[in-house]
Amino acid sequence: MAADPELPKLPPGHVWREQVMRVMSPGLGAFLQRIEVKEKLSDDDQFQGWEVVRLKGEPQFWKGVDLRVGDVILRVNGRVIGHYNEAYKVWKQLATAPTIEIVYQRGTQQRELRSEIHADPGAPGSSVTPPPPARPVPPPVSDAGVGG
């Protein structure tokens, strides 16, 4: 998300709620016009996520977002997004969410993008601490085969 000259600068991994709302206000359809994706299926045709084919629009919009062509978006704010209605639910929740978390796969590594969302400057609770750097994320552990 591009910097806004009217808002105080935040460190990487932090955004103002106002910036999030500006991206959201045109709607999910407008946002989806900025990113071209295709379904990524496993060898046995199970949905895995959305592979980034192209990041579109002005480059400034994507500045600071560590997504590349070939990355596979697995989850957004903890949810798998297999259908438009799931994407829309996550989209609506971003209006009040405290963070944006995107788990994606790059090559053989799972990684996480995380941005803390801050209220307007000077609002209670808008203090800023640097986030942890992007890091590999271990895959979820399956409960299959575990006795109980």
C-alpha positions in Angstrom: 0.0 0.0 0.0 1.5 3.3 -1.1 2.6 5.9 1.4 0.2 8.9 1.9 1.8 12.3 2.2 -1.0 13.5 4.5 -0.4 10.8 7.1 2.6 10.3 9.3 5.0 7.7 7.9 4.8 4.3 9.5 7.6 1.6 9.5 7.3 -1.3 7.1 4.6 -3.8 8.2 2.2 -1.0 9.5 -0.6 0.8 7.7 -3.1 3.4 8.7 -6.8 2.3 8.8 -7.5 5.3 6.5 -5.2 3.7 3.9 -6.9 0.4 4.2 -10.3 2.0 3.8 -9.2 3.9 0.7 -8.2 0.6 -1.0 -11.5 -1.0 0.2 -13.9 1.8 -0.7 -14.0 1.1 -4.5 -15.0 -2.5 -3.6 -13.5 -6.0 -3.9 -14.1 -6.1 -7.7 -11.9 -3.0 -8.1 -9.1 -4.5 -6.0 -9.3 -7.8 -7.9 -8.6 -5.9 -11.1 -5.2 -5.1 -9.7 -4.1 -8.7 -9.3 -4.3 -11.5 -11.9 -4.4 -15.0 -10.3 -5.2 -18.5 -11.4 -6.3 -21.5 -9.4 -3.4 -23.7 -8.1 -4.4 -27.3 -7.8 -2.5 -30.2 -6.3 -1.6 -33.3 -8.4 -4.8 -34.9 -7.2 -6.9 -31.8 -8.2 -7.4 -30.4 -4.7 -7.5 -26.6 -4.4 -4.4 -25.2 -2.8 -4.7 -21.4 -3.4 -4.4 -18.7 -5.9 -1.2 -18.3 -7.9 -0.1 -14.8 -8.7 0.1 -14.3 -12.5 0.5 -10.6 -12.5 0.4 -7.5 -10.2 -1.4 -4.8 -12.3 -1.9 -1.1 -12.0 0.5 1.5 -10.8 3.7 0.0 -9.2 3.4 2.4 -6.2 0.2 0.5 -5.1 2.3 -2.7 -4.6 5.3 -1.0 -3.1 6.4 -2.8 0.1 4.2 -5.8 -0.6 6.4 -8.9 -0.9 4.3 -10.8 -3.5 5.8 -12.0 -6.7 4.6 -13.7 -9.8 4.4 -17.4 -9.1 3.6 -17.0 -5.3 0.5 -19.0 -4.3 -1.8 -17.2 -1.8 -3.0 -19.8 0.7 -4.8 -17.9 3.4 -5.9 -14.3 4.2 -6.4 -13.5 7.8 -6.6 -17.2 8.6 -9.1 -18.1 5.9 -8.7 -20.2 2.8 -10.4 -18.3 -0.1 -11.7 -20.8 -2.6 -14.7 -18.8 -3.8 -15.7 -15.2 -4.3 -18.1 -15.3 -1.4 -15.3 -16.3 0.9 -13.1 -13.5 -0.5 -16.0 -11.1 0.1 -16.3 -12.2 3.8 -12.6 -11.6 4.4 -12.8 -8.3 2.5 -15.6 -7.0 4.8 -13.7 -8.1 7.9 -10.7 -6.0 6.9 -12.7 -2.9 7.6 -12.3 -3.6 11.4 -9.5 -6.2 11.5 -6.4 -5.3 13.6 -4.1 -6.9 11.1 -3.8 -8.1 7.5 -2.1 -11.5 7.3 -1.4 -13.2 4.0 0.1 -16.7 4.1 1.6 -17.6 0.8 3.9 -20.2 -0.8 7.0 -19.2 -2.7 8.7 -22.2 -4.1 8.8 -24.8 -1.4 8.6 -22.3 1.5 5.4 -20.9 3.2 5.8 -17.3 4.1 3.7 -14.7 5.8 3.0 -11.0 5.1 1.7 -9.2 8.2 0.7 -5.6 8.5 -0.6 -4.1 11.7 -3.5 -1.7 11.0 -3.5 1.5 13.1 -6.3 4.0 13.9 -5.8 7.5 12.8 -2.7 9.3 14.1 -3.0 10.4 17.7 -5.9 8.0 18.5 -5.5 5.8 21.6 -3.7 2.6 20.8 -2.0 4.0 17.6 1.5 3.5 19.0 3.8 1.7 16.6 6.2 -1.2 17.2 8.1 -2.8 14.3 6.6 -6.1 13.1 8.7 -9.3 12.8 10.3 -9.6 9.4 8.7 -11.9 6.7 9.6 -15.4 7.6 8.9 -18.9 6.5 5.8 -20.3 8.1 5.6 -24.1 9.0 2.7 -25.9 7.3 -0.3 -26.7 9.5 -0.1 -29.9 11.4 -2.9 -32.4 10.5 -4.8 -34.2 13.2 -5.4 -37.1 10.8 -4.2 -40.4 12.3 -3.8 -39.0 15.9 -5.5 -41.2 18.4 -7.7 -39.7 21.1 
